[in-house]
Amino acid sequence: MGAKIAVMGTGAVGGYAGAHMAQAGEDVTFVDPWPENVETMKSKGLKISHLRDVPEFTTPVRAMHLTEMQSLAKEKPIDIAFVCMKSYDTAWATTMVKQYLAPDGFIVSLQNCINEETIAGIAGWGRVLGSIASSITVDLCEPGHVRRAAGKSGDKHTVFRVGEVHGRITDRAKEVCRLVALSDSAKVTGNLWGERWSKLVTNGMANGMSACTGLISRDILMDDGLRRFGARLGSEAIRVGQALGYVLEEIHHIDPEVIARAGEGDAKAIAEYDEHRLAEARKPGGGAHRPSMGQDMVKGRRTEIEQLNGFIVGKAKEIGVPTPANAALTDIVKRVEKGELHPDKRHILDLRLN
C-alpha cells in the first residue's frame, strides 16, 4: 500500500502540489480552516489552472474541516503530513496533525519562511523535512481553485527542492521529491538551509513591497526606485545569511553576490542586476502576478511580514549585522495591515535610510 498523506492547509501551494498527487492516485486527505474552500472541494473537487500552456483539470479529492480531523483516529495513521499553512499557523497545525502520525511518520514544511525549528520543537527533529517551492507563482483565487500565473517550469527552473535538516540524502526525502515532482520539476538537496535562506531572500525582496504598495511584481520591477530598494532588501538579507554560514543558491536566477553588491551601490553590479530584472519584467506574462503577501493584503488577511523581513531583522540583530531597509519595510507593512496607512509606493520611495 502507498503512503497515507495529509495536506494541512489547502491554499495555493498545498492545493497545487496536493491536487497533482490526488490526480496521480495517491492517498491524500486535505485539511483546511476555510469552510467554503472545504465544501467546494467536497462537492466539486479541486481545480488547477495555469496562465498558459497547461490544460485545466479538476480532480476529486477527500477534504475535511479542522473540526473533522478527530475522525482520523479511527483510520490508518498518516505517513507523510505536508504542513502548508501560513507560518504563524505552523505550531498549532503541527500539534493537530502530529497525534495522527504513524510511528515512523514525518512532517514536511512546504511553506514560505523558515519553520522547521518550530515543527521540530513539537514533533522532534527526526520527524522534520523541508521543501522549498521556488518561483511557483500560485494563488487560491476562489474556493477550490488554485491558479498558477505561468506554465510549468520543467527543466528551465527547478521548482521544488526537498531536503533533510541534517543534509543527508535519504529514501524518505526521495519519496517526498517524487510526490512533489508530480506537479513540476523537483530535486533532493543536501543544502536545505542554504535553499531556505535563499528563498527567504527572494520572498523578502518582493512580498512586502507588493503588500505595502499595492503593486504587482512587474510594476515594482519597472520602477527604478522600487527595483533598487528590492536590491537593498536582498543585499542585507544575503549578508545576514552569509554571516550565519549558509551557502546560498541563485536568487531570481542571479548570483547572490551580484544582488548583494548592487544593494551596496556597486555600479557594475547594479547594471547587471537591472538588466536581468528588467528583462524578466518584459517577458510575455513576466511579473504579471501579485506575490503572496500582496494577495493577503488585498484579501484583508494577516501577512507573514514578521516571519519574512522581520525574521531577517531578528537574526541580524543576533549577529550584529545592520538591516535598516528590512526593518523599515517590516514597520511599513504592519502599519498598512493595521489600516494606519493606505498602500502606496511613496512609503518606499520617500524613505531616507542613509
Wavefront OBJ file of the C-alpha trace (Angstrom):
o trace
v 0.000 0.000 0.000
v 1.152 3.539 -0.725
v 1.787 6.184 1.864
v -1.136 7.912 3.514
v -0.688 11.637 3.001
v -2.247 14.635 4.724
v -2.060 18.227 3.469
v -2.559 20.692 6.301
v -3.673 23.863 4.564
v -5.204 23.666 1.100
v -4.136 27.096 -0.020
v -2.071 27.953 -3.074
v 0.978 25.683 -2.690
v -0.694 22.897 -0.710
v -3.610 22.804 -3.124
v -1.376 22.865 -6.191
v 1.033 20.124 -5.126
v -1.660 18.047 -3.429
v -4.052 18.149 -6.370
v -1.414 16.640 -8.634
v -0.797 13.902 -6.061
v -4.505 13.131 -5.870
v -4.832 13.158 -9.649
v -1.990 10.612 -9.824
v -3.863 8.281 -7.458
v -2.014 8.972 -4.208
v -3.952 8.633 -0.936
v -4.305 12.305 0.045
v -6.509 13.938 2.663
v -6.824 17.734 2.529
v -7.471 19.659 5.757
v -8.285 23.345 5.712
v -9.706 26.008 8.065
v -11.733 27.855 5.388
v -15.201 26.266 5.385
v -16.178 27.410 1.893
v -12.953 26.036 0.462
v -13.548 22.648 2.085
v -17.183 22.445 0.994
v -16.264 23.312 -2.592
v -13.587 20.615 -2.654
v -16.034 18.091 -1.244
v -18.729 18.848 -3.805
v -16.749 19.838 -6.899
v -13.167 18.665 -6.370
v -10.009 20.741 -6.609
v -9.432 22.729 -9.797
v -5.980 23.664 -11.119
v -5.462 26.168 -13.914
v -2.449 27.890 -15.487
v -1.939 31.167 -17.270
v -0.552 29.355 -20.297
v 0.444 26.082 -21.937
v -1.168 23.655 -19.457
v -4.732 22.278 -19.703
v -7.010 22.989 -16.756
v -8.087 19.998 -14.700
v -10.335 19.231 -11.761
v -9.715 16.191 -9.586
v -11.979 14.670 -6.930
v -10.361 14.936 -3.500
v -11.001 13.963 0.075
v -11.313 17.162 2.089
v -12.195 17.819 5.700
v -12.678 20.706 8.085
v -10.357 21.089 11.052
v -13.291 20.051 13.239
v -13.467 16.724 11.395
v -9.836 15.750 11.968
v -10.691 13.692 15.043
v -12.119 11.047 12.704
v -8.554 10.292 11.591
v -8.047 8.489 14.904
v -10.149 5.626 13.529
v -8.107 5.287 10.347
v -4.697 4.110 9.225
v -2.108 6.574 10.625
v -0.630 9.289 8.414
v 2.766 8.559 6.914
v 3.555 11.977 5.439
v 1.986 15.249 6.562
v 2.642 18.328 4.461
v 2.216 21.485 6.539
v 1.255 24.216 4.057
v -0.222 26.777 6.442
v 0.879 30.372 6.850
v 3.966 30.478 9.052
v 2.118 31.950 12.030
v -0.194 28.905 11.984
v 2.628 26.348 11.893
v 2.693 25.463 15.607
v -0.984 24.625 16.053
v -1.207 22.845 12.687
v 1.777 20.684 13.631
v 0.264 19.910 17.034
v -3.006 18.858 15.431
v -1.539 16.528 12.836
v 1.236 15.063 14.998
v -1.202 12.944 17.019
v -2.335 11.100 13.874
v 1.149 10.251 12.554
v 2.369 6.697 12.135
v 5.305 5.699 14.401
v 7.693 6.424 11.522
v 5.551 9.194 10.051
v 7.015 12.633 9.455
v 6.123 16.227 8.627
v 7.229 18.234 5.604
v 7.270 22.023 5.820
v 6.086 23.078 2.352
v 5.846 26.767 3.225
v 7.410 30.170 2.852
v 9.740 31.333 5.633
v 11.773 29.035 7.874
v 9.540 26.849 10.042
v 11.495 23.623 10.518
v 12.612 24.609 14.013
v 9.013 25.325 15.065
v 7.899 21.923 13.777
v 10.847 20.174 15.416
v 10.001 21.775 18.755
v 6.674 19.946 18.640
v 7.315 16.762 16.684
v 11.086 16.303 17.126
v 13.939 16.898 14.680
v 13.776 13.328 13.411
v 10.288 13.945 12.073
v 11.009 17.070 10.034
v 11.843 17.614 6.368
v 11.742 20.829 4.389
v 10.587 21.564 0.869
v 11.040 24.869 -0.906
v 8.635 25.884 -3.683
v 10.705 28.276 -5.784
v 9.090 30.835 -8.125
v 5.857 28.853 -8.288
v 3.516 31.922 -8.547
v 0.282 30.280 -7.440
v -2.771 31.667 -5.682
v -6.027 30.331 -4.297
v -8.161 32.580 -6.467
v -11.510 31.207 -5.259
v -12.699 28.292 -3.121
v -11.457 25.018 -4.583
v -9.460 26.684 -7.375
v -5.693 27.194 -7.448
v -4.360 29.238 -10.343
v -0.746 29.465 -11.466
v 0.396 32.666 -13.172
v 2.641 30.738 -15.567
v 3.029 27.354 -17.207
v 5.191 24.534 -15.894
v 8.824 25.367 -15.195
v 10.121 21.925 -16.132
v 13.832 21.814 -16.903
v 14.036 25.624 -17.168
v 13.864 26.026 -13.393
v 13.700 23.535 -10.520
v 10.605 24.454 -8.530
v 10.705 22.043 -5.580
v 13.855 21.413 -3.513
v 13.409 18.770 -0.814
v 15.908 18.263 1.973
v 16.649 16.760 5.352
v 17.693 19.141 8.120
v 20.966 17.205 8.522
v 21.771 17.395 4.808
v 21.981 13.691 4.037
v 20.104 12.206 1.079
v 17.546 9.713 2.419
v 14.861 7.443 0.999
v 12.118 9.499 2.590
v 13.479 12.690 1.025
v 13.465 10.919 -2.341
v 9.848 9.861 -1.773
v 8.767 13.413 -0.952
v 10.630 14.562 -4.051
v 8.717 12.005 -6.135
v 5.414 13.283 -4.759
v 6.024 16.985 -5.382
v 7.527 16.188 -8.788
v 4.057 15.057 -9.853
v 3.269 18.777 -10.189
v 6.562 20.205 -11.509
v 10.346 19.824 -11.507
v 11.927 18.742 -8.226
v 15.212 17.638 -6.707
v 16.587 16.391 -3.415
v 19.087 18.824 -1.936
v 21.809 18.429 0.643
v 21.655 22.180 1.249
v 18.232 22.682 2.829
v 19.319 25.624 4.973
v 21.012 27.424 2.099
v 17.946 26.829 -0.068
v 15.676 28.030 2.724
v 17.596 31.253 3.256
v 17.802 31.888 -0.492
v 14.037 31.500 -0.748
v 13.666 33.825 2.252
v 15.725 36.457 0.421
v 13.639 36.017 -2.738
v 10.411 36.499 -0.807
v 11.871 39.315 1.262
v 12.666 41.287 -1.884
v 9.132 41.114 -3.283
v 6.354 40.188 -0.886
v 6.410 43.131 1.491
v 6.906 45.589 -1.361
v 3.745 44.334 -3.053
v 1.835 44.370 0.237
v 2.625 47.983 1.107
v 2.481 49.458 -2.416
v -0.486 47.517 -3.805
v 1.524 46.779 -6.978
v 2.083 43.566 -8.928
v 5.634 42.330 -9.498
v 6.049 43.857 -12.964
v 5.109 47.343 -11.783
v 7.586 47.094 -8.926
v 10.400 45.968 -11.229
v 9.723 48.684 -13.820
v 10.021 51.443 -11.199
v 13.702 52.356 -10.770
v 13.333 53.361 -7.125
v 11.376 50.289 -6.071
v 13.633 47.927 -8.018
v 16.725 49.366 -6.355
v 15.104 49.174 -2.937
v 14.445 45.496 -3.666
v 18.157 45.071 -4.279
v 18.912 46.699 -0.947
v 16.477 44.394 0.845
v 18.132 41.421 -0.818
v 21.638 42.686 -0.115
v 21.007 42.994 3.611
v 19.399 39.552 3.778
v 22.205 37.944 1.781
v 24.845 39.390 4.087
v 22.960 38.045 7.107
v 22.714 34.590 5.524
v 26.421 34.592 4.694
v 27.269 35.648 8.243
v 25.164 32.754 9.545
v 27.254 30.380 7.426
v 24.687 29.436 4.787
v 25.764 28.509 1.262
v 23.275 30.488 -0.799
v 21.784 29.403 -4.106
v 20.849 31.631 -7.038
v 18.241 34.277 -6.195
v 15.984 35.369 -9.070
v 18.450 33.393 -11.234
v 21.193 35.824 -10.230
v 24.400 35.132 -8.309
v 23.563 36.330 -4.760
v 26.846 38.241 -4.595
v 25.716 40.398 -7.532
v 22.498 41.300 -5.696
v 24.432 41.976 -2.501
v 26.865 44.323 -4.236
v 24.053 46.012 -6.192
v 22.269 46.789 -2.950
v 25.507 48.210 -1.586
v 25.864 50.601 -4.516
v 28.385 48.871 -6.789
v 27.766 50.349 -10.268
v 28.717 47.249 -12.265
v 26.545 45.029 -10.078
v 23.629 47.481 -10.327
v 23.832 47.390 -14.129
v 23.832 43.586 -14.163
v 21.008 43.399 -11.630
v 18.891 45.958 -13.505
v 19.421 44.250 -16.852
v 18.340 40.889 -15.510
v 15.301 42.093 -13.564
v 14.033 44.341 -16.353
v 14.372 41.518 -18.862
v 12.327 39.370 -16.509
v 9.586 42.001 -16.301
v 9.471 42.462 -20.081
v 8.955 38.795 -20.909
v 5.413 37.859 -22.032
v 3.498 37.446 -18.787
v 6.597 38.364 -16.780
v 5.791 39.768 -13.364
v 2.057 39.745 -14.041
v 1.353 38.057 -10.720
v 0.844 39.517 -7.247
v 3.194 37.993 -4.640
v 1.524 36.036 -1.855
v 1.773 38.805 0.739
v 0.286 41.247 -1.731
v -2.572 38.772 -2.212
v -3.035 38.577 1.552
v -3.210 42.349 1.854
v -5.826 42.582 -0.920
v -7.882 39.857 0.773
v -7.623 41.519 4.192
v -5.681 38.585 5.631
v -2.876 38.685 8.141
v 0.531 38.907 6.446
v 3.729 36.966 7.110
v 5.871 40.108 7.322
v 7.131 39.216 10.815
v 8.169 35.763 9.588
v 9.858 37.150 6.449
v 11.587 40.533 6.692
v 11.008 40.653 10.442
v 12.747 37.285 10.769
v 15.724 38.606 8.784
v 15.925 41.636 11.090
v 15.759 39.429 14.182
v 18.551 37.128 13.022
v 20.629 40.142 12.004
v 20.375 41.635 15.492
v 21.661 38.388 16.988
v 24.908 38.672 14.995
v 25.254 42.447 14.783
v 24.539 42.953 11.073
v 22.573 46.147 10.217
v 19.350 45.700 8.203
v 17.677 49.140 8.092
v 15.792 48.535 4.830
v 14.239 45.292 6.064
v 13.356 46.907 9.392
v 11.713 49.867 7.649
v 9.711 47.622 5.309
v 8.531 45.468 8.203
v 7.215 48.536 10.006
v 5.502 49.936 6.901
v 3.731 46.679 6.053
v 2.496 46.315 9.637
v 1.072 49.834 9.521
v -0.657 49.210 6.185
v -2.019 45.928 7.519
v -3.493 47.716 10.538
v -5.082 50.390 8.334
v -2.857 53.188 9.599
v -1.551 53.684 6.040
v -3.037 53.014 2.616
v -0.980 51.040 0.068
v 1.236 53.490 -1.834
v 4.682 53.259 -3.415
v 5.625 56.558 -1.776
v 6.005 54.685 1.507
v 9.149 53.167 -0.041
v 10.281 55.945 -2.363
v 10.181 58.586 0.382
v 12.390 56.609 2.764
v 15.680 58.197 3.726
v 17.839 55.468 5.215
v 21.387 56.781 4.645
l 1 2 3 4 5 6 7 8 9 10 11 12 13 14 15 16 17 18 19 20 21 22 23 24 25 26 27 28 29 30 31 32 33 34 35 36 37 38 39 40 41 42 43 44 45 46 47 48 49 50 51 52 53 54 55 56 57 58 59 60 61 62 63 64 65 66 67 68 69 70 71 72 73 74 75 76 77 78 79 80 81 82 83 84 85 86 87 88 89 90 91 92 93 94 95 96 97 98 99 100 101 102 103 104 105 106 107 108 109 110 111 112 113 114 115 116 117 118 119 120 121 122 123 124 125 126 127 128 129 130 131 132 133 134 135 136 137 138 139 140 141 142 143 144 145 146 147 148 149 150 151 152 153 154 155 156 157 158 159 160 161 162 163 164 165 166 167 168 169 170 171 172 173 174 175 176 177 178 179 180 181 182 183 184 185 186 187 188 189 190 191 192 193 194 195 196 197 198 199 200 201 202 203 204 205 206 207 208 209 210 211 212 213 214 215 216 217 218 219 220 221 222 223 224 225 226 227 228 229 230 231 232 233 234 235 236 237 238 239 240 241 242 243 244 245 246 247 248 249 250 251 252 253 254 255 256 257 258 259 260 261 262 263 264 265 266 267 268 269 270 271 272 273 274 275 276 277 278 279 280 281 282 283 284 285 286 287 288 289 290 291 292 293 294 295 296 297 298 299 300 301 302 303 304 305 306 307 308 309 310 311 312 313 314 315 316 317 318 319 320 321 322 323 324 325 326 327 328 329 330 331 332 333 334 335 336 337 338 339 340 341 342 343 344 345 346 347 348 349 350 351 352 353 354
